[in-house]
């Protein structure tokens, strides 16, 4: 029975003691009644060490690890349990979080299970953080990310679990050797890929929600650029992780530049001349190339905005309001541009410089 399973919650932290205190407070109030150990891993001397001790949780030194993956691997070697739950130090943890995830391990076919994560829709999030959450949780145009993905059933098959909201059998983690050594981004996706390659199955609980703080717009652009970079580098290392959606977003900055160039050339050659450009009566008349060069990017931009609005409105984010949905296309554009630039950087490393190198860490653990 799940009630007898030994559970360990593993939280990596770095220079974020205030929010770590919030996360550990959530762990203090869990409804889970079975054996439980809360472990925080970070560099000795970090302010989070005292916060961890104040909550009677266990602190593990990350031994100078530069990456989240390496820090978690060090902790995994020092814990003994049946189930390992992962989350971050910038979350608000619902009191039934562990209970929701662990209950599924009664089934032998469950190697890991996760759930969606959303920004808190109340005053704990700024307006722009809520807009970012609406963007992340769009019905589409998210390049396959699963921030707000919720299955139609209580438990649905999943290809990837979010690192901020996931639980695994410890035996499965030991079997695959934990996270890829040295991985800075996409470490959860790479580990999930290797777990599935071993024949195990991952699942998603639609109701096991984690409230996860979003970064401000400037920092989230850097975060998303890093995601684009590391996803392509991960696919370079594990070819089975390649997906058309990541390539498509990688082309986004190039398409934007091409559309802008087309518009400017068309304008310079009279394609925006009044009244021909706006005169509906001329719509059936074949357009000369300057008008086509102007009309095409304008029409595509309009279609893009409509798709972003519809995707935001049909997404699962609890932060959806008229205001956040209206602004969502702007944030979607910034995310696509940032992710695409990360993808292009990875392509350059792989195919031009021939030096894929170590992934960029947006938290700079070094």
KELUM-860179 format. One record per residue (C-alpha): residue in three letters; x, y, z. Coordinates in Angstrom, 2 decimals, always signed. Example, Ala and Ser with C-alpha at 12.3 -4.5 7.8 and 13.67 -1.06 7.14 Angstrom:
# KELUM-860179
+-------+---------+---------+---------+
: pavex :      xx :      yy :      zz :
+-------+---------+---------+---------+
:   ALA :  +12.30 :   -4.50 :   +7.80 :
:   SER :  +13.67 :   -1.06 :   +7.14 :
+-------+---------+---------+---------+
# end
This chain:
# KELUM-860179
+-------+---------+---------+---------+
: pavex :      xx :      yy :      zz :
+-------+---------+---------+---------+
:   UNK :   +0.00 :   +0.00 :   +0.00 :
:   UNK :   +1.14 :   +3.56 :   -0.68 :
:   UNK :   +0.71 :   +4.47 :   +3.00 :
:   UNK :   +3.71 :   +2.33 :   +3.91 :
:   UNK :   +6.06 :   +3.86 :   +1.34 :
:   UNK :   +9.02 :   +5.86 :   +2.63 :
:   UNK :   +8.95 :   +9.26 :   +0.94 :
:   UNK :  +11.77 :  +11.78 :   +0.59 :
:   UNK :  +11.21 :  +15.29 :   -0.74 :
:   UNK :  +14.35 :  +16.69 :   -2.37 :
:   UNK :  +14.72 :  +20.47 :   -2.79 :
:   UNK :  +17.85 :  +22.01 :   -4.36 :
:   UNK :  +18.50 :  +25.59 :   -3.27 :
:   UNK :  +20.92 :  +28.42 :   -3.90 :
:   UNK :  +20.82 :  +31.97 :   -2.48 :
:   UNK :  +17.05 :  +31.91 :   -2.02 :
:   UNK :  +16.50 :  +31.50 :   +1.72 :
:   UNK :  +13.34 :  +33.62 :   +1.97 :
:   UNK :  +11.40 :  +31.63 :   -0.59 :
:   UNK :  +12.89 :  +28.37 :   +0.69 :
:   UNK :  +11.28 :  +29.19 :   +4.04 :
:   UNK :   +7.89 :  +29.43 :   +2.29 :
:   UNK :   +8.42 :  +26.08 :   +0.56 :
:   UNK :   +9.45 :  +24.33 :   +3.79 :
:   UNK :   +6.47 :  +25.83 :   +5.60 :
:   UNK :   +4.31 :  +24.07 :   +3.03 :
:   UNK :   +6.11 :  +20.82 :   +3.79 :
:   UNK :   +5.35 :  +21.24 :   +7.49 :
:   UNK :   +1.60 :  +21.01 :   +6.80 :
:   UNK :   +1.33 :  +17.98 :   +4.52 :
:   UNK :   -1.62 :  +15.64 :   +4.89 :
:   UNK :   +0.61 :  +12.66 :   +4.05 :
:   UNK :   +0.75 :  +10.41 :   +7.11 :
:   UNK :   +3.42 :   +7.94 :   +6.00 :
:   UNK :   +7.20 :   +8.04 :   +6.58 :
:   UNK :   +8.58 :  +11.35 :   +5.29 :
:   UNK :  +11.99 :  +13.02 :   +5.13 :
:   UNK :  +12.53 :  +16.51 :   +3.73 :
:   UNK :  +16.02 :  +17.06 :   +2.30 :
:   UNK :  +17.48 :  +20.34 :   +1.06 :
:   UNK :  +20.72 :  +20.30 :   -0.93 :
:   UNK :  +22.90 :  +23.37 :   -1.42 :
:   UNK :  +26.34 :  +24.80 :   -0.66 :
:   UNK :  +27.39 :  +24.82 :   +2.99 :
:   UNK :  +27.19 :  +28.35 :   +4.38 :
:   UNK :  +24.22 :  +29.32 :   +2.21 :
:   UNK :  +21.55 :  +31.17 :   +4.20 :
:   UNK :  +19.16 :  +28.38 :   +3.30 :
:   UNK :  +21.07 :  +26.03 :   +5.61 :
:   UNK :  +19.79 :  +27.77 :   +8.74 :
:   UNK :  +16.28 :  +27.97 :   +7.30 :
:   UNK :  +16.39 :  +24.23 :   +6.63 :
:   UNK :  +17.48 :  +23.49 :  +10.17 :
:   UNK :  +14.75 :  +25.73 :  +11.60 :
:   UNK :  +12.18 :  +23.47 :   +9.92 :
:   UNK :  +13.86 :  +20.31 :  +11.25 :
:   UNK :  +14.66 :  +19.26 :   +7.69 :
:   UNK :  +17.89 :  +17.61 :   +6.60 :
:   UNK :  +20.63 :  +19.65 :   +4.93 :
:   UNK :  +23.09 :  +18.05 :   +2.47 :
:   UNK :  +26.16 :  +19.90 :   +1.20 :
:   UNK :  +26.26 :  +19.96 :   -2.59 :
:   UNK :  +30.07 :  +19.65 :   -2.47 :
:   UNK :  +30.60 :  +22.61 :   -4.76 :
:   UNK :  +28.35 :  +21.33 :   -7.53 :
:   UNK :  +27.96 :  +23.78 :  -10.37 :
:   UNK :  +24.63 :  +22.40 :  -11.53 :
:   UNK :  +21.25 :  +21.50 :  -10.12 :
:   UNK :  +21.58 :  +18.02 :  -11.61 :
:   UNK :  +24.91 :  +17.33 :   -9.91 :
:   UNK :  +23.64 :  +18.66 :   -6.58 :
:   UNK :  +20.59 :  +16.38 :   -6.76 :
:   UNK :  +22.76 :  +13.40 :   -7.69 :
:   UNK :  +24.88 :  +13.96 :   -4.57 :
:   UNK :  +21.74 :  +13.99 :   -2.44 :
:   UNK :  +20.31 :  +10.90 :   -4.14 :
:   UNK :  +23.36 :   +8.91 :   -3.09 :
:   UNK :  +22.79 :   +9.83 :   +0.56 :
:   UNK :  +19.08 :   +9.22 :   +1.00 :
:   UNK :  +17.19 :   +5.98 :   +1.60 :
:   UNK :  +13.55 :   +5.83 :   +0.63 :
:   UNK :  +11.02 :   +4.27 :   -1.74 :
:   UNK :   +9.76 :   +7.43 :   -3.43 :
:   UNK :  +11.64 :  +10.65 :   -4.22 :
:   UNK :   +9.60 :  +13.82 :   -4.77 :
:   UNK :  +11.29 :  +16.78 :   -6.47 :
:   UNK :  +10.39 :  +20.44 :   -6.22 :
:   UNK :  +12.15 :  +23.83 :   -6.16 :
:   UNK :  +12.84 :  +26.46 :   -3.52 :
:   UNK :  +10.46 :  +29.05 :   -5.05 :
:   UNK :   +7.14 :  +27.26 :   -4.67 :
:   UNK :   +4.03 :  +27.36 :   -2.49 :
:   UNK :   +3.28 :  +23.70 :   -1.72 :
:   UNK :   -0.36 :  +22.59 :   -1.34 :
:   UNK :   -0.96 :  +20.52 :   +1.78 :
:   UNK :   -2.10 :  +17.47 :   -0.22 :
:   UNK :   +0.78 :  +17.54 :   -2.71 :
:   UNK :   +2.63 :  +14.44 :   -1.50 :
:   UNK :   -0.58 :  +12.51 :   -0.93 :
:   UNK :   -1.79 :  +13.24 :   -4.47 :
:   UNK :   +1.42 :  +12.03 :   -6.10 :
:   UNK :   +2.32 :   +9.06 :   -3.93 :
:   UNK :   -1.11 :   +7.41 :   -4.08 :
:   UNK :   -0.43 :   +6.27 :   -7.65 :
:   UNK :   +2.55 :   +4.13 :   -6.71 :
:   UNK :   +0.16 :   +1.35 :   -5.72 :
:   UNK :   +0.28 :   +0.62 :   -9.45 :
:   UNK :   +3.30 :   -1.37 :  -10.61 :
:   UNK :   +3.35 :   +0.43 :  -13.98 :
:   UNK :   +4.01 :   +3.83 :  -12.40 :
:   UNK :   +7.72 :   +4.68 :  -12.41 :
:   UNK :   +7.11 :   +8.38 :  -11.99 :
:   UNK :   +4.21 :  +10.80 :  -11.76 :
:   UNK :   +4.01 :  +14.58 :  -11.93 :
:   UNK :   +1.49 :  +17.36 :  -12.19 :
:   UNK :   +0.95 :  +20.83 :  -13.64 :
:   UNK :   +2.46 :  +23.95 :  -12.13 :
:   UNK :   +0.94 :  +27.41 :  -12.16 :
:   UNK :   +1.87 :  +30.83 :  -10.84 :
:   UNK :   -0.22 :  +31.73 :   -7.78 :
:   UNK :   -3.14 :  +33.72 :   -9.21 :
:   UNK :   -3.42 :  +36.03 :   -6.21 :
:   UNK :   -1.27 :  +38.84 :   -4.78 :
:   UNK :   +1.72 :  +36.50 :   -4.51 :
:   UNK :   +2.26 :  +37.12 :   -8.24 :
:   UNK :   +2.66 :  +40.46 :  -10.01 :
:   UNK :   +0.59 :  +41.31 :  -13.05 :
:   UNK :   +3.45 :  +40.47 :  -15.41 :
:   UNK :   +4.13 :  +37.17 :  -13.65 :
:   UNK :   +0.49 :  +36.27 :  -14.20 :
:   UNK :   +0.79 :  +37.26 :  -17.86 :
:   UNK :   +3.84 :  +35.02 :  -18.15 :
:   UNK :   +1.90 :  +32.16 :  -16.60 :
:   UNK :   -0.95 :  +32.64 :  -19.08 :
:   UNK :   +1.66 :  +32.56 :  -21.86 :
:   UNK :   +3.37 :  +29.44 :  -20.52 :
:   UNK :   +0.02 :  +27.65 :  -20.18 :
:   UNK :   -1.33 :  +28.56 :  -23.62 :
:   UNK :   -3.37 :  +25.92 :  -25.44 :
:   UNK :   -0.73 :  +25.95 :  -28.14 :
:   UNK :   +2.37 :  +27.91 :  -29.38 :
:   UNK :   +4.39 :  +26.61 :  -26.40 :
:   UNK :   +6.79 :  +24.32 :  -28.30 :
:   UNK :   +5.53 :  +21.30 :  -26.41 :
:   UNK :   +6.28 :  +22.56 :  -22.88 :
:   UNK :   +4.05 :  +21.18 :  -20.16 :
:   UNK :   +3.74 :  +23.96 :  -17.58 :
:   UNK :   -0.04 :  +24.01 :  -17.57 :
:   UNK :   -0.68 :  +20.73 :  -19.32 :
:   UNK :   -3.54 :  +18.83 :  -17.64 :
:   UNK :   -4.75 :  +15.48 :  -18.89 :
:   UNK :   -8.42 :  +14.70 :  -19.34 :
:   UNK :   -8.23 :  +11.73 :  -16.94 :
:   UNK :   -7.19 :  +11.60 :  -13.30 :
:   UNK :   -3.98 :   +9.88 :  -14.46 :
:   UNK :   -2.67 :  +10.25 :  -18.01 :
:   UNK :   +0.49 :   +9.01 :  -19.76 :
:   UNK :   +3.30 :  +11.58 :  -19.92 :
:   UNK :   +6.59 :  +11.81 :  -21.79 :
:   UNK :   +8.16 :  +14.32 :  -19.42 :
:   UNK :   +7.57 :  +15.37 :  -15.83 :
:   UNK :   +8.23 :  +18.92 :  -14.60 :
:   UNK :  +11.20 :  +19.03 :  -12.25 :
:   UNK :   +9.25 :  +21.29 :   -9.89 :
:   UNK :   +6.43 :  +18.79 :   -9.42 :
:   UNK :   +7.37 :  +15.14 :   -9.80 :
:   UNK :   +7.80 :  +11.89 :   -7.86 :
:   UNK :   +9.79 :   +8.79 :   -8.87 :
:   UNK :  +10.53 :   +5.37 :   -7.53 :
:   UNK :  +13.99 :   +5.55 :   -5.99 :
:   UNK :  +14.84 :   +2.17 :   -7.54 :
:   UNK :  +14.19 :   +3.59 :  -11.02 :
:   UNK :  +16.40 :   +6.63 :  -10.36 :
:   UNK :  +19.17 :   +4.31 :   -9.16 :
:   UNK :  +18.74 :   +2.16 :  -12.25 :
:   UNK :  +19.31 :   +5.06 :  -14.68 :
:   UNK :  +21.98 :   +6.72 :  -12.52 :
:   UNK :  +20.00 :   +9.86 :  -11.69 :
:   UNK :  +20.43 :  +13.02 :  -13.73 :
:   UNK :  +22.90 :  +13.44 :  -16.58 :
:   UNK :  +26.17 :  +14.57 :  -15.07 :
:   UNK :  +26.94 :  +18.23 :  -15.75 :
:   UNK :  +23.49 :  +19.02 :  -17.16 :
:   UNK :  +22.43 :  +22.55 :  -16.27 :
:   UNK :  +19.15 :  +22.79 :  -18.12 :
:   UNK :  +16.76 :  +20.15 :  -19.43 :
:   UNK :  +18.15 :  +17.72 :  -16.84 :
:   UNK :  +14.67 :  +16.50 :  -15.94 :
:   UNK :  +13.70 :  +15.89 :  -19.58 :
:   UNK :  +16.92 :  +13.97 :  -20.26 :
:   UNK :  +16.45 :  +11.79 :  -17.21 :
:   UNK :  +12.82 :  +11.12 :  -18.14 :
:   UNK :  +13.93 :  +10.14 :  -21.64 :
:   UNK :  +16.42 :   +7.62 :  -20.25 :
:   UNK :  +13.80 :   +6.25 :  -17.84 :
:   UNK :  +11.43 :   +5.61 :  -20.73 :
:   UNK :  +14.23 :   +4.06 :  -22.77 :
:   UNK :  +14.53 :   +1.49 :  -19.98 :
:   UNK :  +10.89 :   +0.53 :  -20.53 :
:   UNK :   +9.36 :   +2.40 :  -17.60 :
:   UNK :   +6.23 :   +4.53 :  -17.78 :
:   UNK :   +5.65 :   +8.10 :  -16.62 :
:   UNK :   +2.29 :   +9.58 :  -15.76 :
:   UNK :   +0.59 :  +12.87 :  -14.99 :
:   UNK :   -1.93 :  +13.57 :  -12.24 :
:   UNK :   -4.11 :  +16.46 :  -13.41 :
:   UNK :   -4.99 :  +17.47 :   -9.84 :
:   UNK :   -1.50 :  +17.42 :   -8.26 :
:   UNK :   -0.94 :  +21.16 :   -8.75 :
:   UNK :   +2.17 :  +23.02 :   -7.64 :
:   UNK :   +2.15 :  +26.82 :   -7.25 :
:   UNK :   +5.42 :  +27.95 :   -8.81 :
:   UNK :   +6.60 :  +31.55 :   -8.88 :
:   UNK :   +7.33 :  +32.96 :  -12.34 :
:   UNK :  +10.28 :  +35.25 :  -12.88 :
:   UNK :   +9.98 :  +38.87 :  -13.94 :
:   UNK :   +9.98 :  +39.58 :  -17.72 :
:   UNK :  +13.70 :  +40.39 :  -17.97 :
:   UNK :  +14.81 :  +37.27 :  -16.11 :
:   UNK :  +12.27 :  +35.02 :  -17.79 :
:   UNK :  +13.60 :  +36.02 :  -21.22 :
:   UNK :  +17.02 :  +34.83 :  -20.15 :
:   UNK :  +15.48 :  +31.68 :  -18.69 :
:   UNK :  +13.61 :  +30.86 :  -21.90 :
:   UNK :  +16.64 :  +31.56 :  -24.07 :
:   UNK :  +18.54 :  +29.09 :  -21.94 :
:   UNK :  +15.72 :  +26.55 :  -22.37 :
:   UNK :  +16.01 :  +26.81 :  -26.14 :
:   UNK :  +19.76 :  +26.34 :  -25.97 :
:   UNK :  +19.76 :  +23.37 :  -23.60 :
:   UNK :  +16.88 :  +21.60 :  -25.33 :
:   UNK :  +18.80 :  +21.46 :  -28.61 :
:   UNK :  +22.02 :  +20.44 :  -26.85 :
:   UNK :  +20.09 :  +17.72 :  -25.02 :
:   UNK :  +18.66 :  +16.46 :  -28.32 :
:   UNK :  +22.20 :  +16.48 :  -29.74 :
:   UNK :  +23.22 :  +14.18 :  -26.89 :
:   UNK :  +20.04 :  +12.04 :  -26.98 :
:   UNK :  +18.82 :  +11.98 :  -30.59 :
:   UNK :  +15.47 :  +10.49 :  -29.58 :
:   UNK :  +14.57 :  +13.79 :  -27.89 :
:   UNK :  +14.48 :  +15.72 :  -31.16 :
:   UNK :  +11.13 :  +17.32 :  -31.96 :
:   UNK :   +9.88 :  +19.39 :  -34.88 :
:   UNK :   +8.37 :  +21.99 :  -32.53 :
:   UNK :  +11.78 :  +23.06 :  -31.21 :
:   UNK :  +13.10 :  +23.47 :  -34.75 :
:   UNK :  +10.01 :  +25.50 :  -35.66 :
:   UNK :  +10.52 :  +27.94 :  -32.78 :
:   UNK :  +14.21 :  +28.12 :  -33.67 :
:   UNK :  +13.19 :  +29.53 :  -37.04 :
:   UNK :  +11.01 :  +32.21 :  -35.42 :
:   UNK :  +13.65 :  +35.00 :  -35.17 :
:   UNK :  +14.66 :  +34.38 :  -38.79 :
:   UNK :  +11.05 :  +34.55 :  -39.96 :
:   UNK :  +10.47 :  +37.77 :  -38.01 :
:   UNK :  +13.53 :  +39.37 :  -39.58 :
:   UNK :  +12.45 :  +38.20 :  -43.04 :
:   UNK :   +8.94 :  +39.59 :  -42.52 :
:   UNK :  +10.28 :  +42.92 :  -41.27 :
:   UNK :  +12.65 :  +43.15 :  -44.24 :
:   UNK :   +9.80 :  +42.37 :  -46.65 :
:   UNK :   +7.62 :  +45.05 :  -45.07 :
:   UNK :  +10.35 :  +47.70 :  -45.25 :
:   UNK :  +11.23 :  +46.93 :  -48.87 :
:   UNK :   +7.56 :  +47.01 :  -49.82 :
:   UNK :   +7.04 :  +50.38 :  -48.10 :
:   UNK :  +10.13 :  +51.84 :  -49.78 :
:   UNK :   +8.69 :  +50.84 :  -53.16 :
:   UNK :   +5.24 :  +52.31 :  -52.63 :
:   UNK :   +3.46 :  +49.28 :  -51.21 :
:   UNK :   +1.88 :  +51.38 :  -48.46 :
:   UNK :   +0.64 :  +54.13 :  -50.76 :
:   UNK :   -2.71 :  +55.70 :  -49.88 :
:   UNK :   -5.49 :  +54.89 :  -50.72 :
:   UNK :   -4.63 :  +51.72 :  -52.63 :
:   UNK :   -3.36 :  +49.82 :  -49.59 :
:   UNK :   -6.55 :  +50.27 :  -47.59 :
:   UNK :   -9.14 :  +50.52 :  -50.38 :
:   UNK :  -11.39 :  +47.45 :  -50.10 :
:   UNK :  -12.66 :  +47.99 :  -53.65 :
:   UNK :   -9.21 :  +47.06 :  -54.97 :
:   UNK :   -9.08 :  +43.75 :  -53.05 :
:   UNK :   -9.97 :  +41.73 :  -56.15 :
:   UNK :   -7.33 :  +43.45 :  -58.25 :
:   UNK :   -4.02 :  +41.57 :  -58.45 :
:   UNK :   -1.50 :  +43.32 :  -56.22 :
:   UNK :   +1.90 :  +44.36 :  -57.46 :
:   UNK :   +4.86 :  +42.95 :  -55.54 :
:   UNK :   +5.39 :  +46.01 :  -53.27 :
:   UNK :   +1.85 :  +45.71 :  -51.91 :
:   UNK :   +2.28 :  +41.95 :  -51.51 :
:   UNK :   +5.54 :  +42.53 :  -49.63 :
:   UNK :   +3.67 :  +44.82 :  -47.22 :
:   UNK :   +0.40 :  +42.90 :  -46.94 :
:   UNK :   +1.91 :  +39.46 :  -46.25 :
:   UNK :   +3.82 :  +40.21 :  -43.01 :
:   UNK :   +0.95 :  +42.41 :  -41.74 :
:   UNK :   -1.55 :  +39.60 :  -42.35 :
:   UNK :   +0.72 :  +37.00 :  -40.74 :
:   UNK :   +1.24 :  +39.26 :  -37.72 :
:   UNK :   -2.52 :  +39.62 :  -37.34 :
:   UNK :   -2.99 :  +35.85 :  -37.55 :
:   UNK :   -0.22 :  +35.33 :  -34.98 :
:   UNK :   -1.89 :  +37.71 :  -32.53 :
:   UNK :   -5.27 :  +35.98 :  -32.94 :
:   UNK :   -3.69 :  +32.55 :  -32.35 :
:   UNK :   -1.94 :  +33.87 :  -29.23 :
:   UNK :   -5.22 :  +35.31 :  -27.90 :
:   UNK :   -7.12 :  +32.09 :  -28.55 :
:   UNK :   -4.34 :  +29.95 :  -27.06 :
:   UNK :   -4.20 :  +32.09 :  -23.93 :
:   UNK :   -7.98 :  +32.09 :  -23.53 :
:   UNK :   -8.19 :  +28.31 :  -23.96 :
:   UNK :   -5.22 :  +27.51 :  -21.71 :
:   UNK :   -5.35 :  +26.21 :  -18.16 :
:   UNK :   -3.73 :  +29.07 :  -16.27 :
:   UNK :   -5.83 :  +30.24 :  -13.28 :
:   UNK :   -4.43 :  +33.72 :  -13.98 :
:   UNK :   -6.56 :  +34.14 :  -17.10 :
:   UNK :   -8.37 :  +37.46 :  -17.10 :
:   UNK :   -9.31 :  +39.86 :  -19.88 :
:   UNK :   -6.22 :  +41.95 :  -19.09 :
:   UNK :   -3.72 :  +39.06 :  -18.99 :
:   UNK :   -5.13 :  +37.50 :  -22.17 :
:   UNK :   -4.99 :  +40.80 :  -24.06 :
:   UNK :   -1.31 :  +41.29 :  -23.19 :
:   UNK :   -0.39 :  +37.62 :  -23.77 :
:   UNK :   +0.62 :  +38.02 :  -27.46 :
:   UNK :   +3.36 :  +40.49 :  -26.49 :
:   UNK :   +4.80 :  +38.07 :  -23.95 :
:   UNK :   +4.40 :  +35.15 :  -26.35 :
:   UNK :   +6.42 :  +37.04 :  -28.96 :
:   UNK :   +9.20 :  +37.75 :  -26.44 :
:   UNK :   +9.25 :  +34.08 :  -25.37 :
:   UNK :   +9.36 :  +32.80 :  -28.96 :
:   UNK :  +12.13 :  +35.23 :  -29.83 :
:   UNK :  +14.18 :  +34.30 :  -26.75 :
:   UNK :  +13.69 :  +30.55 :  -27.18 :
:   UNK :  +14.51 :  +30.84 :  -30.87 :
:   UNK :  +17.74 :  +32.73 :  -30.18 :
:   UNK :  +18.72 :  +29.97 :  -27.77 :
:   UNK :  +18.04 :  +27.34 :  -30.43 :
:   UNK :  +20.09 :  +29.27 :  -33.00 :
:   UNK :  +22.96 :  +29.57 :  -30.50 :
:   UNK :  +22.88 :  +25.80 :  -30.01 :
:   UNK :  +22.85 :  +25.18 :  -33.75 :
:   UNK :  +25.86 :  +27.46 :  -34.11 :
:   UNK :  +27.75 :  +25.56 :  -31.43 :
:   UNK :  +26.93 :  +22.17 :  -32.91 :
:   UNK :  +27.31 :  +22.83 :  -36.63 :
:   UNK :  +29.57 :  +25.87 :  -37.01 :
:   UNK :  +31.96 :  +26.14 :  -34.08 :
:   UNK :  +31.83 :  +22.36 :  -33.50 :
:   UNK :  +32.01 :  +23.09 :  -29.76 :
:   UNK :  +28.64 :  +22.33 :  -28.11 :
:   UNK :  +30.29 :  +22.92 :  -24.73 :
:   UNK :  +28.68 :  +23.16 :  -21.32 :
:   UNK :  +25.18 :  +24.52 :  -21.18 :
:   UNK :  +24.62 :  +28.06 :  -19.92 :
:   UNK :  +23.34 :  +28.20 :  -16.35 :
:   UNK :  +20.93 :  +31.10 :  -15.83 :
:   UNK :  +21.43 :  +30.87 :  -12.04 :
:   UNK :  +25.23 :  +30.80 :  -12.36 :
:   UNK :  +26.03 :  +28.28 :   -9.66 :
:   UNK :  +29.75 :  +28.85 :  -10.26 :
+-------+---------+---------+---------+
# end
